[in-house]
Amino acid sequence: MAELTETAKPRRGWKVALIILLALAVAGGGVGLAVANSWLPGIGNAAGQNSPTVSTSTNTQGPQATPTPKMAAIPAVLTLNPATGTDFVNPTSAVVATVEHGKMFNVVLKETATGAVSDGKLSDDGGTWTATTPLKFDTAYTFNVTAVDTVGTNKNSISTFTTVPASHEADASVYPAAGVTVGVAQPLQFNFSEPVVNKEAVEKAITINNGAGQPGAFRWYSDKMVRYRTADYWPANSVVNVDMKLYGMDIGNGMIANFNKNYNVNIGNKVVMEADAAALSVSILVNDQVARTFPATMGDTAFPSASGYIVLTADKQRYATFKASTIGLKPGDPGDYGSVDVQFATRLTPSGIFIHQATDSAMPYLGVANLSHGCIGLSAEGASWVFENMHAGDIVHTVGTPNETIAPTDGFGDWNIPFENYASR
């Protein structure tokens, strides 16, 4: 028994030493413990299993996060409008570049021939670029766009296109011209270089305002010429604004308007001549007050003066020569007067109606008899007063004559058409 007892003592001492060693290892930190795992009894392959893996990291914040793998870049997709090769591009067309899966890096829209660069605007998200400079007619453009995708790879696209050629441009002239002063009866006239098919659209694109709120109407005398007048005369001493927004409009047959126009026409005093063929006199009213009255001679029975309303034109001739041949008379015809010289001639119509100083042979018949070929003959005083004081847009109203009114397009005979019947396409 003593031997067993003696044998047991050293073993108890070994166990105590092992416990102390373990305690020291724990107190010393994780590294000591991890190293000791390989040799601790009862741990390892005693059960026929692999030993567990234990981290040897000293990171006190725990295990590191696993890195997120990089996503593959999605290629940027560019769309350019107009597309390359497009021709007959309307100058009002939007020029736009868009990109999906990326942002714009560089955009240049330029005239191919000159290199002139157009301005544009980039959207806040960098995905859309829009030109802000209007295109020109009959011009080739180069649209060069570069975008960058999400990982910085560039994508480039180029579009070349041309706008409407000169052969399909439409222009227009206007009368009266900007800044001119005319009388209260002057209709506005628009002459187009090409036939207008889309008349209603053109009318809607023209805004006319004189501040008086007068109703007005357009009358098309042909596919190329339209006039505008109000129900009554323009207010005296007013301003008429004409705003034509036609740039880029297809007026018909693929013809594209190449202009916008915004201008003012000044209206002067209200000046009206009342010409009475039966009474052989004329009275001139300025702002509805009689200013002057003169004896007159007007058209005889073979060539009576036109009745109704005629608007004065801008044609004034201090000295003029009238030829009977210009009104269709030939030598030997009744009424042929050959050629005569007159003074202070103010034109009423292209067909040859004037207010002028009567010839010397006609002077004794002023206020006595009508013997002209439709003109209004006055004394030197009367004709010079009209020449100096009446202007384009003033109006002559003739009564007491059996003749019909002139054609509306023989000068400006628009006021012979009742307003309710004026509008016409």
GUBA-68331 format. One record per residue (C-alpha): residue number from 1; residue in three letters; x, z, y. Coordinates in nm, 2 decimals, padded with zeros to 4 digits, always signed. Example, Ala and Ser with C-alpha at 12.3 -4.5 7.8 and 13.67 -1.06 7.14 Angstrom:
% GUBA-68331
PAKE zami rotor      u      w      v
PAKE    1   ala +01.23 +00.78 -00.45
PAKE    2   ser +01.37 +00.71 -00.11
END
This chain:
% GUBA-68331
PAKE zami rotor      u      w      v
PAKE    1   met +00.00 +00.00 +00.00
PAKE    2   ala +00.28 +00.07 +00.23
PAKE    3   glu +00.42 -00.28 +00.19
PAKE    4   leu +00.08 -00.43 +00.29
PAKE    5   thr +00.06 -00.20 +00.58
PAKE    6   glu +00.41 -00.30 +00.69
PAKE    7   thr +00.33 -00.66 +00.64
PAKE    8   ala +00.02 -00.64 +00.85
PAKE    9   lys +00.19 -00.50 +01.16
PAKE   10   pro +00.40 -00.80 +01.25
PAKE   11   arg +00.10 -01.03 +01.22
PAKE   12   arg -00.10 -00.81 +01.45
PAKE   13   gly +00.18 -00.84 +01.70
PAKE   14   trp +00.18 -01.22 +01.67
PAKE   15   lys -00.19 -01.24 +01.75
PAKE   16   val -00.14 -01.01 +02.05
PAKE   17   ala +00.14 -01.23 +02.18
PAKE   18   leu -00.07 -01.54 +02.14
PAKE   19   ile -00.36 -01.39 +02.33
PAKE   20   ile -00.12 -01.30 +02.62
PAKE   21   leu +00.02 -01.65 +02.62
PAKE   22   leu -00.33 -01.80 +02.64
PAKE   23   ala -00.42 -01.57 +02.93
PAKE   24   leu -00.10 -01.67 +03.11
PAKE   25   ala -00.18 -02.03 +03.06
PAKE   26   val -00.53 -02.00 +03.20
PAKE   27   ala -00.39 -01.81 +03.50
PAKE   28   gly -00.12 -02.08 +03.55
PAKE   29   gly -00.36 -02.37 +03.59
PAKE   30   gly -00.51 -02.68 +03.42
PAKE   31   val -00.19 -02.86 +03.35
PAKE   32   gly -00.06 -02.58 +03.12
PAKE   33   leu -00.39 -02.58 +02.94
PAKE   34   ala -00.39 -02.95 +02.89
PAKE   35   val -00.04 -02.96 +02.75
PAKE   36   ala -00.12 -02.66 +02.52
PAKE   37   asn -00.42 -02.84 +02.37
PAKE   38   ser -00.19 -03.04 +02.15
PAKE   39   trp -00.06 -02.75 +01.98
PAKE   40   leu -00.34 -02.49 +01.98
PAKE   41   pro -00.43 -02.38 +01.63
PAKE   42   gly -00.77 -02.49 +01.51
PAKE   43   ile -00.77 -02.78 +01.76
PAKE   44   gly -00.65 -03.12 +01.67
PAKE   45   asn -00.72 -03.29 +01.34
PAKE   46   ala -00.80 -02.98 +01.14
PAKE   47   ala -01.16 -03.12 +01.09
PAKE   48   gly -01.04 -03.48 +01.04
PAKE   49   gln -01.14 -03.59 +01.40
PAKE   50   asn -00.94 -03.71 +01.69
PAKE   51   ser -00.86 -03.46 +01.96
PAKE   52   pro -01.07 -03.50 +02.28
PAKE   53   thr -00.91 -03.67 +02.58
PAKE   54   val -00.86 -03.43 +02.87
PAKE   55   ser -00.78 -03.54 +03.22
PAKE   56   thr -00.44 -03.45 +03.36
PAKE   57   ser -00.54 -03.53 +03.72
PAKE   58   thr -00.48 -03.27 +03.99
PAKE   59   asn -00.75 -03.42 +04.22
PAKE   60   thr -00.96 -03.12 +04.31
PAKE   61   gln -01.25 -03.35 +04.43
PAKE   62   gly -01.35 -03.46 +04.08
PAKE   63   pro -01.30 -03.79 +03.91
PAKE   64   gln -01.25 -04.11 +04.12
PAKE   65   ala -01.54 -04.36 +04.17
PAKE   66   thr -01.53 -04.68 +03.97
PAKE   67   pro -01.44 -04.98 +04.21
PAKE   68   thr -01.74 -05.21 +04.28
PAKE   69   pro -01.66 -05.57 +04.17
PAKE   70   lys -01.66 -05.83 +04.44
PAKE   71   met -01.97 -06.06 +04.45
PAKE   72   ala -01.90 -06.43 +04.42
PAKE   73   ala -01.95 -06.61 +04.77
PAKE   74   ile -02.26 -06.83 +04.80
PAKE   75   pro -02.16 -07.15 +04.97
PAKE   76   ala -02.30 -07.21 +05.32
PAKE   77   val -02.56 -07.48 +05.34
PAKE   78   leu -02.58 -07.68 +05.66
PAKE   79   thr -02.87 -07.89 +05.78
PAKE   80   leu -02.83 -08.12 +06.09
PAKE   81   asn -03.12 -08.28 +06.27
PAKE   82   pro -03.12 -08.57 +06.35
PAKE   83   ala -02.97 -08.67 +06.02
PAKE   84   thr -02.67 -08.90 +06.01
PAKE   85   gly -02.75 -09.27 +06.05
PAKE   86   thr -03.08 -09.21 +06.23
PAKE   87   asp -03.15 -09.46 +06.51
PAKE   88   phe -03.43 -09.49 +06.77
PAKE   89   val -03.41 -09.12 +06.82
PAKE   90   asn -03.64 -09.02 +07.10
PAKE   91   pro -03.43 -08.85 +07.38
PAKE   92   thr -03.68 -08.56 +07.38
PAKE   93   ser -03.62 -08.49 +07.01
PAKE   94   ala -03.47 -08.15 +06.92
PAKE   95   val -03.11 -08.16 +06.82
PAKE   96   val -03.07 -07.86 +06.58
PAKE   97   ala -02.82 -07.73 +06.33
PAKE   98   thr -02.91 -07.45 +06.08
PAKE   99   val -02.71 -07.27 +05.82
PAKE  100   glu -02.81 -07.07 +05.51
PAKE  101   his -02.57 -06.81 +05.36
PAKE  102   gly -02.34 -06.82 +05.66
PAKE  103   lys -02.30 -06.83 +06.03
PAKE  104   met -02.21 -07.10 +06.28
PAKE  105   phe -01.84 -07.12 +06.35
PAKE  106   asn -01.80 -07.43 +06.58
PAKE  107   val -02.06 -07.68 +06.71
PAKE  108   val -01.99 -07.99 +06.92
PAKE  109   leu -02.26 -08.24 +07.02
PAKE  110   lys -02.10 -08.52 +07.22
PAKE  111   glu -02.16 -08.88 +07.34
PAKE  112   thr -01.95 -09.09 +07.10
PAKE  113   ala -01.83 -09.34 +07.35
PAKE  114   thr -01.74 -09.10 +07.64
PAKE  115   gly -01.68 -08.77 +07.47
PAKE  116   ala -01.92 -08.60 +07.72
PAKE  117   val -02.03 -08.27 +07.55
PAKE  118   ser -02.38 -08.14 +07.55
PAKE  119   asp -02.47 -07.78 +07.60
PAKE  120   gly -02.65 -07.57 +07.34
PAKE  121   lys -02.76 -07.22 +07.25
PAKE  122   leu -02.68 -07.02 +06.94
PAKE  123   ser -02.94 -06.78 +06.79
PAKE  124   asp -02.86 -06.41 +06.78
PAKE  125   asp -02.81 -06.42 +06.40
PAKE  126   gly -02.57 -06.71 +06.42
PAKE  127   gly -02.78 -06.92 +06.20
PAKE  128   thr -02.93 -07.18 +06.44
PAKE  129   trp -02.78 -07.39 +06.72
PAKE  130   thr -03.01 -07.59 +06.95
PAKE  131   ala -02.90 -07.84 +07.21
PAKE  132   thr -03.02 -07.76 +07.57
PAKE  133   thr -02.90 -08.08 +07.74
PAKE  134   pro -03.15 -08.37 +07.72
PAKE  135   leu -03.03 -08.67 +07.53
PAKE  136   lys -02.98 -09.00 +07.71
PAKE  137   phe -03.13 -09.34 +07.63
PAKE  138   asp -02.93 -09.61 +07.45
PAKE  139   thr -02.65 -09.37 +07.36
PAKE  140   ala -02.46 -09.29 +07.04
PAKE  141   tyr -02.39 -08.93 +06.96
PAKE  142   thr -02.17 -08.74 +06.72
PAKE  143   phe -02.29 -08.40 +06.60
PAKE  144   asn -02.00 -08.20 +06.44
PAKE  145   val -02.09 -07.86 +06.30
PAKE  146   thr -01.87 -07.60 +06.11
PAKE  147   ala -02.01 -07.29 +05.95
PAKE  148   val -01.84 -07.00 +05.76
PAKE  149   asp -01.98 -06.84 +05.45
PAKE  150   thr -01.98 -06.47 +05.36
PAKE  151   val -01.62 -06.47 +05.25
PAKE  152   gly -01.48 -06.68 +05.53
PAKE  153   thr -01.48 -07.02 +05.37
PAKE  154   asn -01.56 -07.30 +05.62
PAKE  155   lys -01.82 -07.57 +05.56
PAKE  156   asn -01.83 -07.88 +05.79
PAKE  157   ser -02.09 -08.14 +05.84
PAKE  158   ile -02.11 -08.44 +06.08
PAKE  159   ser -02.42 -08.64 +06.19
PAKE  160   thr -02.39 -08.96 +06.39
PAKE  161   phe -02.71 -09.10 +06.55
PAKE  162   thr -02.83 -09.33 +06.83
PAKE  163   thr -03.12 -09.29 +07.08
PAKE  164   val -03.39 -09.54 +07.18
PAKE  165   pro -03.22 -09.86 +07.29
PAKE  166   ala -03.27 -10.02 +07.64
PAKE  167   ser -03.50 -10.28 +07.48
PAKE  168   his -03.76 -10.00 +07.43
PAKE  169   glu -03.74 -09.82 +07.75
PAKE  170   ala -04.03 -09.81 +07.99
PAKE  171   asp -04.01 -09.74 +08.36
PAKE  172   ala -04.25 -09.72 +08.65
PAKE  173   ser -04.26 -09.77 +09.02
PAKE  174   val -04.49 -09.57 +09.25
PAKE  175   tyr -04.66 -09.65 +09.58
PAKE  176   pro -04.64 -09.49 +09.83
PAKE  177   ala -04.28 -09.39 +09.79
PAKE  178   ala -04.16 -09.03 +09.81
PAKE  179   gly -04.17 -08.88 +10.16
PAKE  180   val -04.36 -09.17 +10.32
PAKE  181   thr -04.65 -09.09 +10.56
PAKE  182   val -04.97 -09.28 +10.50
PAKE  183   gly -05.33 -09.27 +10.61
PAKE  184   val -05.61 -09.08 +10.45
PAKE  185   ala -05.75 -09.38 +10.26
PAKE  186   gln -05.43 -09.47 +10.07
PAKE  187   pro -05.48 -09.48 +09.69
PAKE  188   leu -05.18 -09.40 +09.47
PAKE  189   gln -05.05 -09.69 +09.26
PAKE  190   phe -04.83 -09.68 +08.95
PAKE  191   asn -04.67 -10.00 +08.82
PAKE  192   phe -04.53 -09.98 +08.46
PAKE  193   ser -04.26 -10.21 +08.34
PAKE  194   glu -04.43 -10.23 +08.00
PAKE  195   pro -04.79 -10.25 +07.89
PAKE  196   val -04.95 -09.90 +07.85
PAKE  197   val -05.15 -09.86 +07.53
PAKE  198   asn -05.18 -09.48 +07.54
PAKE  199   lys -05.36 -09.47 +07.88
PAKE  200   glu -05.53 -09.14 +07.83
PAKE  201   ala -05.20 -08.97 +07.74
PAKE  202   val -05.04 -09.11 +08.05
PAKE  203   glu -05.32 -09.00 +08.27
PAKE  204   lys -05.29 -08.64 +08.13
PAKE  205   ala -04.91 -08.64 +08.20
PAKE  206   ile -04.97 -08.72 +08.57
PAKE  207   thr -05.07 -08.42 +08.79
PAKE  208   ile -05.19 -08.49 +09.15
PAKE  209   asn -05.25 -08.20 +09.39
PAKE  210   asn -05.31 -08.19 +09.76
PAKE  211   gly -05.42 -07.83 +09.77
PAKE  212   ala -05.78 -07.92 +09.85
PAKE  213   gly -05.90 -07.93 +09.49
PAKE  214   gln -06.06 -08.27 +09.54
PAKE  215   pro -06.18 -08.45 +09.23
PAKE  216   gly -06.00 -08.77 +09.16
PAKE  217   ala -05.99 -09.05 +08.90
PAKE  218   phe -05.76 -09.32 +08.76
PAKE  219   arg -05.86 -09.68 +08.74
PAKE  220   trp -05.66 -09.92 +08.53
PAKE  221   tyr -05.66 -10.27 +08.68
PAKE  222   ser -05.43 -10.40 +08.40
PAKE  223   asp -05.22 -10.26 +08.12
PAKE  224   lys -04.93 -10.22 +08.36
PAKE  225   met -05.10 -10.10 +08.68
PAKE  226   val -05.32 -09.80 +08.75
PAKE  227   arg -05.44 -09.64 +09.07
PAKE  228   tyr -05.56 -09.30 +09.16
PAKE  229   arg -05.80 -09.20 +09.44
PAKE  230   thr -06.01 -08.90 +09.52
PAKE  231   ala -06.39 -08.89 +09.58
PAKE  232   asp -06.33 -08.88 +09.95
PAKE  233   tyr -06.03 -08.94 +10.18
PAKE  234   trp -05.73 -08.72 +10.16
PAKE  235   pro -05.74 -08.44 +10.41
PAKE  236   ala -05.57 -08.53 +10.73
PAKE  237   asn -05.22 -08.40 +10.79
PAKE  238   ser -05.18 -08.28 +10.43
PAKE  239   val -04.93 -08.32 +10.16
PAKE  240   val -05.00 -08.47 +09.82
PAKE  241   asn -04.78 -08.37 +09.53
PAKE  242   val -04.74 -08.61 +09.24
PAKE  243   asp -04.58 -08.47 +08.92
PAKE  244   met -04.52 -08.73 +08.64
PAKE  245   lys -04.40 -08.58 +08.31
PAKE  246   leu -04.36 -08.89 +08.11
PAKE  247   tyr -04.00 -08.87 +07.98
PAKE  248   gly -03.99 -08.95 +07.61
PAKE  249   met -04.36 -09.04 +07.59
PAKE  250   asp -04.45 -09.33 +07.36
PAKE  251   ile -04.68 -09.53 +07.59
PAKE  252   gly -04.75 -09.78 +07.31
PAKE  253   asn -04.59 -10.04 +07.09
PAKE  254   gly -04.28 -09.81 +07.05
PAKE  255   met -04.20 -09.83 +07.43
PAKE  256   ile -04.07 -09.49 +07.55
PAKE  257   ala -04.10 -09.38 +07.91
PAKE  258   asn -03.75 -09.30 +08.05
PAKE  259   phe -03.85 -09.10 +08.35
PAKE  260   asn -04.01 -08.79 +08.50
PAKE  261   lys -04.09 -08.81 +08.87
PAKE  262   asn -04.20 -08.53 +09.11
PAKE  263   tyr -04.25 -08.62 +09.47
PAKE  264   asn -04.46 -08.57 +09.78
PAKE  265   val -04.66 -08.81 +09.99
PAKE  266   asn -04.74 -08.71 +10.35
PAKE  267   ile -05.09 -08.78 +10.48
PAKE  268   gly -05.12 -08.84 +10.86
PAKE  269   asn -05.42 -08.84 +11.09
PAKE  270   lys -05.75 -08.98 +10.98
PAKE  271   val -05.76 -09.32 +11.15
PAKE  272   val -06.06 -09.55 +11.08
PAKE  273   met -06.15 -09.88 +11.25
PAKE  274   glu -06.52 -09.96 +11.25
PAKE  275   ala -06.54 -10.34 +11.29
PAKE  276   asp -06.88 -10.49 +11.37
PAKE  277   ala -06.90 -10.86 +11.32
PAKE  278   ala -07.25 -10.88 +11.47
PAKE  279   ala -07.16 -10.67 +11.78
PAKE  280   leu -06.82 -10.86 +11.81
PAKE  281   ser -06.63 -10.53 +11.87
PAKE  282   val -06.41 -10.27 +11.70
PAKE  283   ser -06.40 -09.90 +11.76
PAKE  284   ile -06.11 -09.69 +11.64
PAKE  285   leu -06.16 -09.33 +11.55
PAKE  286   val -05.88 -09.08 +11.52
PAKE  287   asn -05.98 -08.76 +11.34
PAKE  288   asp -06.34 -08.86 +11.38
PAKE  289   gln -06.32 -08.90 +11.75
PAKE  290   val -06.34 -09.25 +11.92
PAKE  291   ala -06.00 -09.33 +12.06
PAKE  292   arg -06.04 -09.69 +12.16
PAKE  293   thr -06.29 -09.98 +12.16
PAKE  294   phe -06.20 -10.34 +12.20
PAKE  295   pro -06.39 -10.67 +12.20
PAKE  296   ala -06.32 -10.89 +11.90
PAKE  297   thr -06.37 -11.22 +11.73
PAKE  298   met -06.40 -11.23 +11.35
PAKE  299   gly -06.47 -11.48 +11.08
PAKE  300   asp -06.70 -11.77 +11.16
PAKE  301   thr -06.99 -11.89 +10.94
PAKE  302   ala -06.76 -12.10 +10.72
PAKE  303   phe -06.50 -11.83 +10.68
PAKE  304   pro -06.68 -11.50 +10.74
PAKE  305   ser -06.49 -11.18 +10.73
PAKE  306   ala -06.50 -10.96 +10.42
PAKE  307   ser -06.74 -10.68 +10.44
PAKE  308   gly -06.68 -10.32 +10.33
PAKE  309   tyr -06.35 -10.12 +10.32
PAKE  310   ile -06.00 -10.25 +10.34
PAKE  311   val -05.69 -10.03 +10.36
PAKE  312   leu -05.41 -10.14 +10.59
PAKE  313   thr -05.08 -10.23 +10.42
PAKE  314   ala -04.73 -10.16 +10.55
PAKE  315   asp -04.67 -10.52 +10.65
PAKE  316   lys -04.64 -10.55 +11.03
PAKE  317   gln -04.50 -10.86 +11.20
PAKE  318   arg -04.44 -10.86 +11.58
PAKE  319   tyr -04.44 -11.24 +11.57
PAKE  320   ala -04.60 -11.43 +11.28
PAKE  321   thr -04.67 -11.79 +11.19
PAKE  322   phe -05.00 -11.86 +11.00
PAKE  323   lys -05.03 -12.17 +10.79
PAKE  324   ala -05.36 -12.31 +10.68
PAKE  325   ser -05.20 -12.42 +10.35
PAKE  326   thr -05.15 -12.06 +10.25
PAKE  327   ile -05.53 -12.01 +10.22
PAKE  328   gly -05.58 -12.34 +10.03
PAKE  329   leu -05.66 -12.57 +10.33
PAKE  330   lys -05.51 -12.92 +10.34
PAKE  331   pro -05.49 -13.17 +10.62
PAKE  332   gly -05.83 -13.32 +10.67
PAKE  333   asp -06.02 -13.03 +10.53
PAKE  334   pro -06.28 -12.87 +10.75
PAKE  335   gly -06.13 -12.58 +10.92
PAKE  336   asp -05.77 -12.68 +10.87
PAKE  337   tyr -05.57 -12.54 +11.16
PAKE  338   gly -05.23 -12.65 +11.05
PAKE  339   ser -04.99 -12.38 +11.18
PAKE  340   val -05.03 -12.13 +11.46
PAKE  341   asp -04.81 -11.86 +11.60
PAKE  342   val -04.96 -11.52 +11.67
PAKE  343   gln -04.84 -11.18 +11.79
PAKE  344   phe -04.89 -10.82 +11.67
PAKE  345   ala -05.00 -10.90 +11.32
PAKE  346   thr -05.10 -10.61 +11.10
PAKE  347   arg -05.17 -10.72 +10.74
PAKE  348   leu -05.49 -10.61 +10.56
PAKE  349   thr -05.47 -10.82 +10.24
PAKE  350   pro -05.21 -11.03 +10.05
PAKE  351   ser -05.46 -11.31 +10.07
PAKE  352   gly -05.41 -11.34 +10.44
PAKE  353   ile -05.64 -11.11 +10.63
PAKE  354   phe -05.47 -10.97 +10.94
PAKE  355   ile -05.56 -10.79 +11.26
PAKE  356   his -05.37 -10.98 +11.53
PAKE  357   gln -05.37 -11.09 +11.89
PAKE  358   ala -05.61 -11.38 +11.92
PAKE  359   thr -05.46 -11.72 +12.00
PAKE  360   asp -05.48 -11.84 +12.36
PAKE  361   ser -05.76 -12.08 +12.27
PAKE  362   ala -05.96 -11.79 +12.12
PAKE  363   met -05.91 -11.54 +12.40
PAKE  364   pro -06.22 -11.66 +12.59
PAKE  365   tyr -06.44 -11.59 +12.28
PAKE  366   leu -06.35 -11.22 +12.24
PAKE  367   gly -06.68 -11.03 +12.23
PAKE  368   val -06.86 -11.36 +12.25
PAKE  369   ala -06.83 -11.56 +11.93
PAKE  370   asn -06.68 -11.53 +11.58
PAKE  371   leu -06.44 -11.82 +11.52
PAKE  372   ser -06.15 -11.69 +11.30
PAKE  373   his -06.09 -11.76 +10.94
PAKE  374   gly -06.16 -11.40 +10.84
PAKE  375   cys -05.91 -11.22 +11.05
PAKE  376   ile -05.99 -10.97 +11.33
PAKE  377   gly -05.87 -11.12 +11.66
PAKE  378   leu -05.81 -10.88 +11.95
PAKE  379   ser -05.68 -10.89 +12.30
PAKE  380   ala -05.31 -10.83 +12.36
PAKE  381   glu -05.39 -10.48 +12.45
PAKE  382   gly -05.61 -10.42 +12.14
PAKE  383   ala -05.37 -10.59 +11.89
PAKE  384   ser -05.07 -10.40 +12.03
PAKE  385   trp -05.25 -10.07 +12.01
PAKE  386   val -05.33 -10.13 +11.65
PAKE  387   phe -04.98 -10.24 +11.58
PAKE  388   glu -04.83 -09.92 +11.73
PAKE  389   asn -05.09 -09.67 +11.63
PAKE  390   met -05.24 -09.77 +11.29
PAKE  391   his -05.04 -09.75 +10.97
PAKE  392   ala -05.05 -09.81 +10.60
PAKE  393   gly -05.33 -09.61 +10.44
PAKE  394   asp -05.55 -09.62 +10.75
PAKE  395   ile -05.88 -09.80 +10.68
PAKE  396   val -06.09 -10.08 +10.83
PAKE  397   his -06.47 -10.07 +10.76
PAKE  398   thr -06.63 -10.40 +10.84
PAKE  399   val -07.01 -10.45 +10.88
PAKE  400   gly -07.24 -10.72 +11.02
PAKE  401   thr -07.09 -11.00 +10.80
PAKE  402   pro -07.26 -11.18 +10.52
PAKE  403   asn -06.95 -11.20 +10.31
PAKE  404   glu -06.89 -10.99 +10.00
PAKE  405   thr -06.62 -10.73 +09.97
PAKE  406   ile -06.27 -10.83 +09.88
PAKE  407   ala -06.14 -10.79 +09.52
PAKE  408   pro -06.01 -10.44 +09.47
PAKE  409   thr -05.66 -10.57 +09.40
PAKE  410   asp -05.65 -10.80 +09.71
PAKE  411   gly -05.47 -10.52 +09.89
PAKE  412   phe -05.65 -10.19 +09.84
PAKE  413   gly -06.02 -10.25 +09.82
PAKE  414   asp -06.07 -09.94 +09.60
PAKE  415   trp -06.31 -09.78 +09.84
PAKE  416   asn -06.57 -10.05 +09.78
PAKE  417   ile -06.62 -09.90 +09.43
PAKE  418   pro -06.85 -09.60 +09.42
PAKE  419   phe -06.65 -09.30 +09.30
PAKE  420   glu -06.89 -09.24 +09.00
PAKE  421   asn -06.79 -09.58 +08.88
PAKE  422   tyr -06.43 -09.57 +08.97
PAKE  423   ala -06.27 -09.42 +08.66
PAKE  424   ser -06.19 -09.70 +08.41
PAKE  425   arg -05.95 -09.78 +08.14
END
